[in-house]
Amino acid sequence: MIDRSLRHVLMVLLACFGVLFVQLNRIQVFSNTELRENPANTRTVQRDFARPRGLISTADHEVVARSVPSDGSFEFQREYPEGELFAHITGHLSFNVGATGVERSYNDELVGRTPGLQLDGLTNLLSDSDSTGQITLSVRHDLQTAARDALGNKKGSVVALDPNTGEILAMWSNPSYDPNILASQDGAAVNQAYADLLADEANPLRASAYRDVYFPGSTFKLVTASAGLEAKVVTLTSPVFDVASEYVAPGTTHAISNFGGLNCGGDLLALLTSSCNVGFARLGAELLGPTRMIDQAQAYGFNTVPPIDLPAAAASQFPTDYGVEIRSPSLEIPAGVFENTPGLAQASIGQFDVAATPLQMALVAAAIANDGEIMIPHVVSEVRNKKGDIVDEYSPSVWQQPISVQVAADLRTAMINVVENGTGQVVGFPELAVGAKTGTAQLGTVPAKSHAWMVSFAGPVGAKPEVVIAVLVEANDADPEQTGGRVAGPVVRRMLEVFFAAP
């Protein structure tokens, strides 16, 4: 008979083996992808340095990442011929600091580990051909270059996309960095360069176009207008809002002013054309209320991480807590007033706790351009094998449908009017139908500073828009009173010139 104490020991050992079995299965099965894709997992990088890796090329056939022979510890080293121009898209492949960007998201395709590429590799067993995948981006070299040059030394971002497919045509953030210094096999040099990049207050490693959020300012009025039109609270021509220079929301004595202290009012078409704060603040706070505003913002994708095929995208934010409705006839408070209705008034003009990535605001404009549908945004259009055969290609699909076809048409009319008669005249072209919305997002600092925005669509007259562009120029001391039309507008104009000049 087994001694009682020995029985206890055996039970403990069996329990330990059980825990070990469960943990091994959790790691090997359930956490396999998470661990393999962790950028700090250098075992994966070490394995991939010992094999060929496919090219990454632009839509207009410029190579932006390739593997070259190395004299270092590994047979191959990644090279980025365009340096910082595509760094936030290709990312980097580094033994010391891991992988980012397309190098990370499409690692299996680049090294030939997808089923289609592995099958292709089996057919080439008797040849010298490898099974690596060749990545073609949707991003165009000419548009990416134009975005960099037009933004110049200003800190900010440019996003250009095809609203009908979701293809990202350009996505530039300044500052950027040279990925070649991190792809080096000089470990000490890589570690020092990485430490310097992390210590840089400008944060050049972060692709701010889709990873950082900012006050969207008046560009967000497109969302507020959408909510009003969808709820049939307003049309383009009614009601007519009183002309005023200030608006005081119920529940506060603090006034919201128009930019520059101007007077404005009128119907929705006029409010968008003049970017009228007082009209939109009242529309959101009194005519729509929290539920409609929250629902509309979230229908556009706010409070959700967009499904872009790049790692670590940020969710844009629209606040959802406005407290409870205040019901107090004795204080003459009207129905529909909430504890934080003043915050809702600010949120309705893109201030308060509203924060958006440039990518998100491009997607708002894309929905308007594309009859109410937001297509899934992506930077990779296809994967080919070494023979040039397509192994995988992107098929456009809808991510969100925040507005109806009719509301989208109304908003296109309003945005075209902004270009023809309002704050977006700098991007007007006689031969094109161009719509835009400017934004000057005040930061509430002393002295005052603001982000400068513009979102725009354009296409041939009478046809569907072919391109959407969002530009953010971040607040800076050199131009504290910058406005969207004056500062972001010329960047949009240059992008449109290059896009429509291409054969």
GUTORMAR-554142 format. One line per 5 residues: number of its first residue (from 1); their letters; for each residue x, y, z of C-alpha. Coordinates in nm, 4 decimals. Example, Ala and Ser with C-alpha at 12.3 -4.5 7.8 and 13.67 -1.06 7.14 Angstrom:
<vexnus>
1	as	1.2300/-0.4500/0.7800; 1.3670/-0.1060/0.7140
</vexnus>
This chain:
<vexnus>
1	midrs	0.0000/0.0000/0.0000; 0.1269/0.3455/-0.0920; 0.2142/0.5537/0.2083; -0.0241/0.8495/0.2602; 0.2571/1.1038/0.2410
6	lrhvl	0.3845/0.9485/-0.0823; 0.0320/0.9633/-0.2223; 0.0240/1.3365/-0.1482; 0.3567/1.3848/-0.3243; 0.2309/1.1983/-0.6309
11	mvlla	-0.0865/1.4067/-0.6396; 0.1164/1.7271/-0.6235; 0.3433/1.6061/-0.9045; 0.0454/1.5085/-1.1187; -0.1075/1.8510/-1.0600
16	cfgvl	0.2204/2.0171/-1.1591; 0.2405/1.8090/-1.4765; -0.1192/1.9069/-1.5537; -0.0443/2.2759/-1.5124; 0.2682/2.2398/-1.7265
21	fvqln	0.0696/2.0596/-1.9987; -0.1964/2.3313/-2.0048; 0.0617/2.6104/-2.0097; 0.2622/2.4505/-2.2927; -0.0540/2.4141/-2.5004
26	riqvf	-0.1552/2.7739/-2.4253; 0.1827/2.9012/-2.5408; 0.2218/2.6724/-2.8418; -0.1355/2.6873/-2.9686; -0.3299/2.9849/-2.8383
31	sntel	-0.0437/3.2354/-2.7980; 0.1614/3.1177/-3.0935; 0.0702/3.4031/-3.3273; 0.1005/3.6689/-3.0574; 0.4472/3.5495/-2.9563
36	renpa	0.5653/3.5012/-3.3137; 0.4553/3.8509/-3.4152; 0.5945/4.0258/-3.1065; 0.8513/4.2732/-3.2426; 1.0827/4.1870/-2.9511
41	ntrtv	1.0925/3.8195/-3.0534; 1.4374/3.8124/-3.2131; 1.4280/3.4315/-3.2554; 1.1863/3.4846/-3.5453; 1.4060/3.7621/-3.6848
46	qrdfa	1.7170/3.5417/-3.6508; 1.5493/3.2640/-3.8462; 1.4347/3.5060/-4.1169; 1.7789/3.6673/-4.1558; 1.9124/3.3288/-4.2655
51	rprgl	1.6884/3.3057/-4.5715; 1.6007/3.5178/-4.8756; 1.3251/3.7774/-4.8363; 1.1021/3.9268/-5.1024; 1.1032/4.2759/-5.2485
56	istad	0.8635/4.5498/-5.1447; 0.7782/4.7791/-5.4368; 0.5476/5.0747/-5.4907; 0.2450/5.0784/-5.7192; 0.4607/5.2610/-5.9753
61	hevva	0.7366/4.9983/-5.9592; 0.9998/5.1565/-5.7360; 1.1767/4.9155/-5.4995; 1.1559/5.0368/-5.1395; 1.2854/4.7284/-4.9520
66	rsvps	1.5098/4.4410/-5.0568; 1.7551/4.1892/-4.9139; 2.1227/4.2199/-5.0024; 2.4198/3.9954/-4.9188; 2.5862/4.0794/-4.5905
71	dgsfe	2.9371/4.0425/-4.4492; 2.7952/4.0399/-4.0965; 2.6652/3.7619/-3.8744; 2.3841/3.6713/-4.1130; 2.3767/3.5921/-4.4812
76	fqrey	2.1343/3.8739/-4.5675; 2.0653/4.2295/-4.4593; 1.7610/4.4390/-4.5390; 1.8157/4.7527/-4.7460; 1.5759/5.0468/-4.7916
81	pegel	1.6775/5.2426/-5.1051; 1.4392/5.5324/-5.0369; 1.5505/5.5840/-4.6772; 1.3019/5.7817/-4.4688; 1.0481/5.8315/-4.7502
86	fahit	0.8719/5.4975/-4.6930; 0.9978/5.4159/-4.3432; 0.6583/5.4390/-4.1731; 0.5062/5.2062/-4.4338; 0.7740/4.9440/-4.4959
91	ghlsf	0.8942/4.9640/-4.1370; 1.2265/4.7974/-4.0685; 1.3612/4.4461/-4.0103; 1.6224/4.4509/-3.7358; 1.7812/4.1694/-3.5396
96	nvgat	1.8260/4.3979/-3.2400; 1.4930/4.5805/-3.2260; 1.2547/4.3586/-3.4245; 1.0253/4.4365/-3.7146; 0.7637/4.7037/-3.7848
101	gvers	0.5373/4.8126/-4.0706; 0.4839/4.5904/-4.3725; 0.7990/4.3982/-4.2757; 0.6071/4.2826/-3.9698; 0.2491/4.2580/-4.1007
106	yndel	0.3504/4.0642/-4.4120; 0.6473/3.8741/-4.2733; 0.5096/3.5312/-4.3730; 0.4525/3.6465/-4.7306; 0.7981/3.8004/-4.7593
111	vgrtp	0.9751/3.4817/-4.6448; 0.7407/3.2462/-4.8332; 0.5587/3.0849/-4.5430; 0.2007/3.1264/-4.6663; 0.0289/2.8151/-4.8116
116	glqld	0.0239/2.9552/-5.1647; 0.3928/3.0424/-5.1614; 0.4900/2.7145/-4.9940; 0.3040/2.5237/-5.2644; 0.4901/2.7293/-5.5215
121	gltnl	0.8150/2.6371/-5.3466; 0.7389/2.2668/-5.3789; 0.7165/2.3025/-5.7579; 1.0634/2.4589/-5.7604; 1.2472/2.1979/-5.5560
126	lsdsd	1.4699/2.1051/-5.8500; 1.5505/2.4665/-5.9391; 1.7431/2.7423/-5.7665; 1.4312/2.9583/-5.7314; 1.3152/3.0487/-5.3796
131	stgqi	0.9524/3.0843/-5.2696; 0.9644/3.4358/-5.1304; 0.6699/3.6654/-5.1884; 0.7113/3.9943/-5.3698; 0.4957/4.2689/-5.2141
136	tlsvr	0.3396/4.5439/-5.4250; 0.2139/4.8440/-5.2297; -0.0888/5.0503/-5.3250; 0.1249/5.3537/-5.2355; 0.2594/5.5532/-5.5287
141	hdlqt	0.6170/5.6811/-5.5253; 0.5247/6.0053/-5.7026; 0.2465/6.0891/-5.4539; 0.4565/5.9932/-5.1529; 0.7347/6.2199/-5.2782
146	aarda	0.4868/6.5013/-5.3402; 0.3496/6.4653/-4.9862; 0.6984/6.4890/-4.8364; 0.8009/6.7837/-5.0497; 0.4754/6.9764/-5.0052
151	lgnkk	0.4776/6.9367/-4.6260; 0.8450/7.0360/-4.6188; 0.9896/7.0874/-4.2736; 0.6489/7.1271/-4.1091; 0.5587/6.8608/-3.8549
156	gsvva	0.2468/6.6804/-3.9676; 0.0942/6.4124/-4.1869; -0.0541/6.3600/-4.5313; -0.2875/6.0737/-4.6248; -0.4143/6.0146/-4.9784
161	ldpnt	-0.6438/5.7248/-5.0625; -0.8799/5.5916/-5.3247; -1.2267/5.6181/-5.1668; -1.3675/5.3526/-5.4006; -1.1214/5.0767/-5.3024
166	geila	-0.9574/5.1805/-4.9736; -0.6132/5.1783/-5.1369; -0.3763/5.4141/-4.9587; -0.1935/5.6077/-5.2297; 0.0357/5.8098/-5.0015
171	mwsnp	0.0907/5.8267/-4.6281; 0.3688/6.0539/-4.5100; 0.4486/6.1707/-4.1583; 0.7170/6.4248/-4.0746; 0.9520/6.3644/-3.9001
176	sydpn	1.0484/6.0229/-4.0275; 1.3668/5.8149/-3.9894; 1.6116/5.6118/-4.1963; 1.5326/5.2394/-4.1473; 1.8731/5.1412/-4.2854
181	ilasq	2.0424/5.2356/-3.9588; 1.8242/4.9859/-3.7707; 1.8663/4.7105/-4.0321; 2.2446/4.7177/-3.9863; 2.4205/4.4144/-3.8370
186	dgaav	2.6439/4.6359/-3.6263; 2.4624/4.5671/-3.2990; 2.6202/4.8466/-3.0969; 2.5470/5.1044/-3.3669; 2.1849/4.9860/-3.3981
191	nqaya	2.1289/5.0028/-3.0233; 2.2681/5.3563/-3.0052; 2.0669/5.4717/-3.3060; 1.7490/5.3200/-3.1622; 1.8080/5.4841/-2.8249
196	dllad	1.8611/5.8196/-2.9974; 1.5381/5.7805/-3.1957; 1.3421/5.6907/-2.8829; 1.4864/5.9908/-2.6981; 1.3948/6.2324/-2.9776
201	eanpl	1.0992/6.4440/-2.8562; 0.9677/6.4646/-3.2131; 0.9166/6.0844/-3.2039; 1.0282/6.0066/-3.5599; 0.9690/5.6324/-3.5151
206	rasay	0.5920/5.6797/-3.4840; 0.3827/5.6990/-3.7975; 0.1645/5.9831/-3.6754; -0.0658/5.9565/-3.9787; -0.2344/5.6504/-3.8293
211	rdvyf	-0.0840/5.6121/-3.4813; -0.1345/5.9555/-3.3195; -0.4556/6.1461/-3.2499; -0.5206/6.5206/-3.2526; -0.8088/6.7641/-3.2116
216	pgstf	-0.9716/6.7501/-3.5565; -1.1236/7.0955/-3.5180; -1.3714/7.2019/-3.7833; -1.3099/6.9008/-4.0083; -1.5224/6.7139/-3.7519
221	klvta	-1.8190/6.9338/-3.8463; -1.8670/6.6902/-4.1352; -1.9599/6.4270/-3.8751; -2.1967/6.6655/-3.6956; -2.3561/6.7618/-4.0264
226	sagle	-2.3932/6.3914/-4.1083; -2.5758/6.3313/-3.7808; -2.8132/6.6208/-3.8491; -2.8895/6.5087/-4.2044; -2.9302/6.1416/-4.1101
231	akvvt	-3.1683/6.2312/-3.8263; -3.3561/6.4699/-4.0594; -3.3094/6.7410/-3.7996; -3.1656/6.9612/-4.0748; -3.1442/6.9772/-4.4506
236	ltspv	-2.8961/7.1790/-4.6515; -3.1403/7.4683/-4.6540; -3.3310/7.4504/-4.3231; -3.3501/7.5492/-4.0467; -3.1756/7.8844/-4.0638
241	fdvas	-2.9559/7.9458/-3.7596; -2.9341/8.2955/-3.6152; -2.6312/8.5025/-3.7073; -2.4134/8.5403/-3.3977; -2.0526/8.5641/-3.2811
246	eyvap	-2.1006/8.3501/-2.9672; -2.3043/8.0557/-2.8406; -2.3651/7.9703/-2.4758; -2.4729/7.6081/-2.4297; -2.7338/7.5189/-2.1657
251	gttha	-2.5675/7.4480/-1.8337; -2.2778/7.6923/-1.8645; -2.1960/8.0599/-1.8844; -1.8867/7.9988/-2.0974; -1.9352/8.1085/-2.4572
256	isnfg	-1.8127/7.9327/-2.7696; -1.6859/8.1887/-3.0202; -1.6326/8.1789/-3.3928; -1.2758/8.1830/-3.5180; -1.1548/8.5413/-3.5224
261	glncg	-1.4703/8.6619/-3.3452; -1.6660/8.6688/-3.6727; -2.0447/8.6687/-3.7018; -2.2014/8.3778/-3.8887; -2.5222/8.1812/-3.9211
266	gdlla	-2.7651/8.0592/-4.1859; -2.8585/7.7153/-4.3147; -2.6327/7.4079/-4.3055; -2.4796/7.4947/-4.6420; -2.3821/7.8378/-4.5088
271	lltss	-2.2584/7.6966/-4.1767; -2.0171/7.4588/-4.3524; -1.9048/7.7227/-4.6015; -1.8074/7.9678/-4.3253; -1.7110/7.6908/-4.0767
276	cnvgf	-1.9465/7.8460/-3.8228; -1.8731/7.7318/-3.4672; -2.1852/7.8747/-3.3075; -2.4220/7.7023/-3.5492; -2.2579/7.3604/-3.5217
281	arlga	-2.2252/7.3828/-3.1427; -2.5983/7.4487/-3.1155; -2.6805/7.1766/-3.3699; -2.4934/6.9146/-3.1688; -2.5857/7.0287/-2.8196
286	ellgp	-2.9533/7.1166/-2.8634; -3.0926/6.9652/-3.1836; -2.9093/6.6314/-3.1817; -2.8012/6.5449/-2.8280; -2.5495/6.2875/-2.7038
291	trmid	-2.6979/5.9649/-2.8408; -2.7205/6.0781/-3.2019; -2.3762/6.2370/-3.1926; -2.2134/5.9313/-3.0337; -2.3852/5.6937/-3.2758
296	qaqay	-2.2806/5.8987/-3.5789; -1.9183/5.9340/-3.4703; -1.8924/5.5625/-3.4000; -2.0564/5.4795/-3.7321; -1.7649/5.6616/-3.8969
301	gfntv	-1.5204/5.4473/-3.6967; -1.4446/5.6604/-3.3927; -1.3697/5.4573/-3.0775; -1.2662/5.1625/-3.2980; -0.9209/5.0652/-3.4250
306	ppidl	-0.9312/5.0893/-3.8059; -0.8501/4.7607/-3.9855; -0.5460/4.8919/-4.1721; -0.2859/4.6277/-4.2599; -0.0147/4.7926/-4.0511
311	paaaa	0.0587/4.7276/-3.6831; -0.0382/4.9432/-3.3833; -0.3011/5.1680/-3.5427; -0.4681/5.4099/-3.3000; -0.8413/5.4402/-3.2423
316	sqfpt	-0.9801/5.7900/-3.2866; -1.1872/5.9085/-2.9945; -1.5285/6.0629/-2.9417; -1.6424/6.1024/-2.5776; -1.9413/5.8932/-2.4728
321	dygve	-2.0185/6.0122/-2.1191; -2.2233/6.3299/-2.0922; -2.3852/6.2498/-1.7599; -2.7579/6.2173/-1.7004; -3.0356/6.4291/-1.8409
326	irsps	-3.1289/6.7204/-1.6173; -3.5018/6.7514/-1.5508; -3.5804/7.0586/-1.3457; -3.8766/7.2701/-1.4634; -3.8314/7.4945/-1.1602
331	leipa	-3.4911/7.6010/-1.2940; -3.6349/7.6485/-1.6435; -3.3962/7.3934/-1.7912; -3.5357/7.2651/-2.1238; -3.5687/6.8950/-2.2025
336	gvfen	-3.2672/6.7294/-2.3592; -3.0052/6.9044/-2.1472; -2.7442/6.6772/-1.9903; -2.4926/6.7307/-1.7147; -2.2221/6.7888/-1.9729
341	tpgla	-2.4143/6.9431/-2.2607; -2.1460/7.2160/-2.2701; -1.8906/6.9431/-2.3438; -2.1123/6.8114/-2.6227; -2.1260/7.1596/-2.7743
346	qasig	-1.7441/7.1635/-2.7822; -1.7273/6.8062/-2.9159; -1.9641/6.8986/-3.2003; -1.7001/7.1369/-3.3384; -1.4148/6.8895/-3.2951
351	qfdva	-1.2835/7.0125/-2.9611; -1.3315/6.8876/-2.5973; -1.2122/6.5223/-2.5827; -1.2478/6.4544/-2.9559; -0.9260/6.3212/-3.1081
356	atplq	-0.8630/6.1788/-3.4535; -0.5817/6.0410/-3.6629; -0.5264/6.1934/-4.0067; -0.6202/5.8502/-4.1450; -0.9570/5.8643/-3.9663
361	malva	-1.0400/6.2060/-4.1064; -0.9444/6.0819/-4.4532; -1.1911/5.7961/-4.4005; -1.4654/6.0434/-4.3047; -1.4107/6.2240/-4.6343
366	aaian	-1.3910/5.8880/-4.8141; -1.7400/5.7920/-4.6937; -1.8763/6.1188/-4.8328; -1.6947/6.0649/-5.1634; -1.8015/5.7001/-5.1939
371	dgeim	-2.1793/5.7214/-5.1489; -2.1632/5.6603/-4.7744; -1.9326/5.3579/-4.7652; -1.5870/5.3411/-4.6041; -1.3740/5.0726/-4.7659
376	iphvv	-1.1149/4.8885/-4.5569; -0.7923/5.0924/-4.5828; -0.4793/4.9067/-4.6903; -0.1229/4.9680/-4.8104; -0.0553/4.6325/-4.9834
381	sevrn	-0.2350/4.5593/-5.3093; -0.0895/4.2209/-5.4084; 0.1627/3.9443/-5.3431; 0.3415/3.7713/-5.6300; 0.5817/3.4793/-5.6418
386	kkgdi	0.9279/3.5005/-5.7957; 0.7855/3.4089/-6.1373; 0.5542/3.7102/-6.1221; 0.2316/3.5167/-6.0732; -0.0249/3.6686/-5.8366
391	vdeys	-0.0528/3.4591/-5.5202; -0.2771/3.6931/-5.3246; -0.4404/4.0270/-5.3985; -0.6580/4.2662/-5.2072; -1.0292/4.2602/-5.2816
396	psvwq	-1.2072/4.5822/-5.1808; -1.4601/4.5399/-4.9015; -1.6722/4.7720/-4.6902; -1.5671/4.8510/-4.3343; -1.8385/5.0986/-4.2306
401	qpisv	-2.1445/5.2590/-4.3888; -2.2031/5.5642/-4.1697; -2.4341/5.7628/-4.3982; -2.6877/5.7078/-4.6735; -2.6286/5.7705/-5.0420
406	qvaad	-2.8431/6.0861/-5.0227; -2.6633/6.2286/-4.7202; -2.3298/6.1617/-4.8908; -2.4523/6.3501/-5.1986; -2.5696/6.6437/-4.9841
411	lrtam	-2.2334/6.6628/-4.8100; -2.0457/6.6509/-5.1407; -2.2542/6.9483/-5.2527; -2.1691/7.1308/-4.9309; -1.7967/7.0542/-4.9526
416	invve	-1.7812/7.1675/-5.3157; -1.9453/7.4909/-5.2025; -1.6679/7.5310/-4.9403; -1.4153/7.5278/-5.2264; -1.6146/7.7528/-5.4551
421	ngtgq	-1.7264/8.0096/-5.1977; -1.5673/7.9407/-4.8607; -1.2513/7.8582/-4.6702; -1.1249/7.5970/-4.9207; -1.0859/7.8114/-5.2308
426	vvgfp	-0.7112/7.7428/-5.2491; -0.7784/7.3881/-5.3782; -1.0171/7.4846/-5.6566; -0.9483/7.3620/-6.0124; -1.1783/7.4682/-6.2987
431	elavg	-1.1609/7.1265/-6.4654; -1.2268/6.9239/-6.1479; -1.5045/6.8786/-5.8944; -1.3217/6.9404/-5.5670; -1.4780/6.9412/-5.2225
436	aktgt	-1.3034/7.0277/-4.8980; -1.3426/7.1117/-4.5321; -1.0839/7.3131/-4.3449; -1.0074/7.2929/-3.9760; -0.8241/7.5143/-3.7300
441	aqlgt	-0.8080/7.3174/-3.4054; -0.7219/7.5483/-3.1192; -0.5210/7.3865/-2.8394; -0.6276/7.6209/-2.5610; -0.2708/7.7253/-2.4921
446	vpaks	-0.1314/8.0644/-2.3942; -0.0164/8.2009/-2.6297; -0.2773/8.0465/-2.8589; -0.1670/7.7755/-3.1032; -0.3631/7.5541/-3.3377
451	hawmv	-0.3413/7.2510/-3.5654; -0.4176/7.3256/-3.9304; -0.6318/7.0690/-4.1179; -0.7890/7.0104/-4.4535; -0.9775/6.7077/-4.5844
456	sfagp	-1.0687/6.6975/-4.9508; -1.1989/6.4838/-5.2373; -1.1616/6.5398/-5.6102; -1.2551/6.3908/-5.9446; -1.3631/6.4834/-6.2948
461	vgakp	-1.6758/6.6962/-6.3137; -1.9838/6.4722/-6.3243; -1.7949/6.1579/-6.2153; -1.7278/5.9887/-5.8818; -1.4382/6.1318/-5.6819
466	evvia	-1.1144/5.9453/-5.7463; -0.8999/6.0572/-5.4560; -0.9358/6.1755/-5.0966; -0.6615/6.3714/-4.9207; -0.6250/6.4629/-4.5535
471	vlvea	-0.3535/6.7001/-4.4344; -0.2612/6.7897/-4.0778; 0.0038/7.0492/-3.9968; 0.0730/7.0341/-3.6254; 0.0730/7.3434/-3.4048
476	ndadp	0.4075/7.5194/-3.3898; 0.5660/7.8318/-3.2444; 0.6765/7.9647/-3.5829; 0.3160/8.0099/-3.7034; 0.0900/8.0047/-3.3954
481	eqtgg	-0.2110/8.1459/-3.5818; -0.1983/7.9040/-3.8744; -0.5290/7.8090/-4.0365; -0.6324/7.5081/-4.2390; -0.6999/7.6961/-4.5595
486	rvagp	-0.3749/7.8899/-4.5533; -0.1344/7.6169/-4.4356; -0.2850/7.2736/-4.5084; -0.4624/7.3854/-4.8272; -0.1489/7.4314/-5.0419
491	vvrrm	-0.0342/7.0789/-4.9487; -0.3676/6.9378/-5.0675; -0.3428/7.1422/-5.3857; 0.0019/7.0051/-5.4676; -0.1174/6.6483/-5.4096
496	levff	-0.4094/6.7027/-5.6473; -0.1791/6.8494/-5.9110; 0.0434/6.5401/-5.9027; -0.2453/6.2937/-5.8869; -0.4289/6.4334/-6.1882
501	aap	-0.1127/6.5035/-6.3875; -0.0145/6.1346/-6.3857; -0.0882/5.9453/-6.7097
</vexnus>
